[in-house]
Amino acid sequence: MDGGGAVHNRSVEDVFSDFRGRRSGVIKALTVDVEEFYQQCDPEKENLCLYGFPNEVWEVNLPAEEVPPELPEPALGINFARDGMQERDWLALVAVHSDSWLLSVAYYFGARFGFDKADRRRLFNMINDLPTVFEVVTGVAKKPVKEKSSSANGSRSKSNFKTREAEIHGMYSRQPQAREEVEALYQEDEDEHGDTLCGACGENYASDEFWICCDICEKWFHGKCVRITPAKAEHIKQYKCPSCSHKRGRV
């Protein structure tokens, strides 16, 4: 098994990059690819672990055979609890253990590469700036989005926001507008959604990226994370994220 030799330069930035890639892989397993992850965690199989790799790929597999392993190992037997709990509670449990594993791997590298007190503090601060896997999976990372209204347009809706970027870019071709007015529209979106985090990867909202909101759980997602383009969104009356689609299919 690829033990994670992706960190070569022994710098804080390299260890953080390794952490971030593994974290992204784990989050994908528990959100975007949740149906596939659920199926792979068969309770009839042996002790299984959820691995995240530096290239943002995830894998459910047996633990490493060597003792001691090259890297700290994830929690064993995540599959055994799958059918004995509510799915959301099970996913949250796996998320908590994944957070613990990700930190242990990062600080294993820190110890191995001889990070001093300042390096360890810097690594922790970089990691701490990201929401935990648990926060992303359970929705804790999603902060309230303020609704703004005006006498002309009323409240902003999720469906309006889906095409907001296209509207702003199209203003130049429809009619002449002052640059300040266009920038103000971008700033409005930043103010409303700047603290919103993607339900798949946990990253912040940015005005130059297409986002879509699930009409069931009301989590926001990068279009690229859930494979939805602005063109596809135009034809979606009610969008359900992969996790909500999966749950609804098994009810």
PyMOL commands that set and color helices and strands:
alter all, ss='L'
color gray80, all
select helices_A, chain A and resi 12-30+34-40+82-84+87-112+117-128+133-138+158-162+164-174+179-193+230-233+242-250
alter helices_A, ss='H'
color red, helices_A
select strands_A, chain A and resi 49-52+58-61+211-213+220-222
alter strands_A, ss='S'
color yellow, strands_A
deselect
rebuild
show_as cartoon
